Amino acid sequence: MKTYGYLNMNRWGLLFCALLISSNGQAELLPEEIQIHGFLTQDFFHSSDNNVNGLSDDGISPGRTEIGLNISYQAFERLTFSAQGLYRRAGYIDKGSVGLDYALADLNLFNYQKGHIGIRGGRIKIPFGLYNETRDVAFTNPTILLPQGIYFDRSRSLLTSADGGSLYAQHRTAWGNFSFKFNYGLPLGDNEEIMSTILAPTAKGEFKANPAIATQIMYDLNGGEYVFAVSYLDLKLKYHPADNEVFSSGYNTIRPLLFSAQYNGEKLGLTAEYLYRWNHSKNYDATPDNRSITESWFVQGSYRFISRLQGIARYETLSLSIEDRSGNYAAAFGLPNHIAYSKDWMLGLRWDVTSSLMMRTEYHRIHGTAWLSQSDNQDRSKTRENWDLYALQVSYRF
Amino acid sequence: MTLLTLLSKFFIVAFSKRLLLSFLLYAVLVPVVFSIDIIVNISVPIQRNSLNKTRAIFAQQLNYWSNGEKTRVFILKDDHPLHKQFTKNKLNMFPHQLRRVWDRMVFSGTGQAPDLVETEEEMLEKVASTKNAIGYLTNGSGYENIRLFEYE
């Protein structure tokens, strides 16, 4: 464990130096058509019970690291290329991997007085709710942990980006701006964590996603003082069983519909999102076909005491199935009832030390274990219903 | 009578002292609300502009001038007093709202951030020397290659 940590530190050191050099050299060395940006985030977790991003239970886990570096190149007046590499480790879900987060060509097709239309092709971030497209960039997130009932970290590989195409449009009016995105593509994903949560930890085969639809319509008023959005995804996962396995080649469909509303005032910020998700699992033989509806929502308020210091509070609730809010179905399978729900009270403080360095901390009081990852909590019978979670984050960007 | 005179004198003195004090305090503590001009390079075509359009230009959501050429937006740091005044008085927004829009584009590969300048002098120099550039200054009149940008 120690050696692992040490090796990692060295690697970060190198990357960090590379980032610093590129940020300092940017203004002078790069032509104006090229922009380079990046971020580096380290999180620490401690919990009274249950593990979040590593062994946080009664210990301190430096369990999540996110390093990103992106480049954007304006090749022609209307054609831009951009790509971002991401290094990420998150507890036992992801022990450290480097990947291409997005890599796309963006073609501006048509401009008119009040808007534009364009297309993108390549690996594109999935628009979903207010935070998903930049979910790994700490500076753009309201809290260290995003509301887990909507932005599950354990199934993030389905939600991050997809290989395909996107059509986008914006229309501006005196009474607000409308933006629209329609994406069609194959979601990325090492779906092991998803497999163990949707099917069973004992499943040995492989989940493969079909091309998925992701669409979002957003309305913002007064330069983003008020933002409203509706997002919808249509995901299908096909199961390819291993030899001699109890599960046959079934499939799952997941169709989340998400409503978002936000107020961004000078000091006060208010956000609420409501998720209604249709789940369907079919043809597994070993388990009966099942339809369920997942519901989650949160309300969140933030206040800027001074421009660099912000307090935040949130209440979030999640029911994996609205027909079994108290978890009787789970209990029938020998699992704890509280795997079916979670209610999370959160308080946090964010300090922007400089415009490129940010620190924050937050406290969660949680009732239920619905969003815990299987990888970090192998034995569900050992998880506790009522628990506390503390997190600390340091993030640098340029 | 004398008591009344005395009292009134006292009040006048006390009041004027307070007035003076509060004026001094005001002058020291409250920064002077300076006028801010949005400036463009002389190459930028003259077009009709609205507040909404101006916001979209600075938010990097409207990226082309009416002649089809790409805009070049220059800004000061988020916590620069002039940037704060500019977003508030000229765009009727707050710096963190603009930051939110830019960051979402920059880190999802869907757009570029404006170009950052360190000082007002640099702002003047960059906007004057860059084709299709737009920026802002405390007082933007009377410079070569620079025109004031107005909106209705």
Interface residues (C-beta under 8 A of the other chain):
Chain A: E32 Q35 H37 F39 G68 N70 S72 Q74 E77 T80 S82 A83 Q84 Y102 A103 L104 D106 N108 N111 H116 R120 I124 K125 E133 T134 V137 F139 T140 Y168 Q170 R172 T173 A174 N177 N222 G223 G224 E225 N264 G265 E266 R304 S307 R308 S355
Chain B: S50 N52 K53 R55 A56 A59 Q61 L62 N63 Y64 G68 E69 K70 R72 K77 D78 D79 L91 N92 M93 F94 P95 H96 Q97 L98 R100 V101 D103 R104 V106 F107 S108 G109 T110 Q112 A113 D115
